[in-house]
Amino acid sequence: MIKLKYEELCEVLTGKLIKYNFQPDRAELCASIFATNNLYGVASHGTNRFVAFIKLINLGFIDPNAEPVKVNSFGALEQWDGKSGPGPLNALSVTDRAIDLAAENGLGCVALKNANHWMRAGAFGWHAAEKGFILIAFTNAFPMMPPWGSKEPAIGNNPLCIAVPRENGHIVLDMAMSRYSYGQLSTHKRANKELPFEAGYDNEGNLTKDPAVVYENRRVLPIGFWKGSGLSIVFDLIATVLSGGKASHELIESGHDTGMSQVFIAIDPGRFANSNYINNTVDEIIRSIKDSAPAKDSDEILYPGERALSRKEMYLKDGIPVEDLIWQRIIDL
């Protein structure tokens, strides 16, 4: 494991993206999203996915310089076409558009079709929260999880992000509908480490903590069992219907995690109350949670996003850890 300064990581990734036909300003912005994912402790959706991202560019699934285009507008609701542009840049662009609509109307919703993998949903939640807006965003994805009662991967893990702004640290929930994302499975698989909780089923249908087995057979466990399966299905339905794009089952055609449908909903909480009331209310809720009695095996009760903030502070001081193998693959591009 090596440790890099944030600026150094951004610089190297920017240089690689320019070599793969990104315009310099877009390369710099895209690189910063990848690097920031690592900074918040989510390397599985940062440097660990960078080489695969470049591969999709080479295969023609990602157009480095395509920008999203508005297709339809219905007041605070808009449809956009991602034109197969880079997922992180498209997601950031339409997040800003949803925020603009919310600033005008109190609420803004942008549905995006022909999108690509946005990497870490939380990146756009943090972005919206920094601007003082609530964000609810979700996407469909390549079918890599069995619906409840099936052993065949027929639904996506369809990540969700919900962000709430707060002066003392934003609340940002970022989660897949599977108990562990495939990025986490891959990280543990390379390290030959067993997962702390069951990740899915082995080939005989028994629950297992072995990341390699679940990564290969794609029998990941939905969060909340049938509840996570149900959430995945309705996110796919809503994203597809609102965007006019592809559903999860249609993404199988390409064989890659590309061409998905996404929804970004921004809300201006300032329309309902002043900032002091909002911050005090959120602080009070968080305080009540953290004051609850901890379980015997729990060191601390954390709110969504709190661990990410701690990692950011630590990594800015000590350097961002990157796996040696991953870093060498990036350098070799």
Beta strands, then each sheet from edge to edge (+ up, - down):
strand 1: 2-4
strand 2: 69-74
strand 3: 77-81
strand 4: 107-116
strand 5: 134-139
strand 6: 160-164
strand 7: 171-175
strand 8: 200-201
strand 9: 207-208
strand 10: 258-267
strand 11: 320-322
sheet 1: 1+ 11-
sheet 2: 2+ 3- 4- 10+ 5- 6+ 7-
sheet 3: 8+ 9-
end
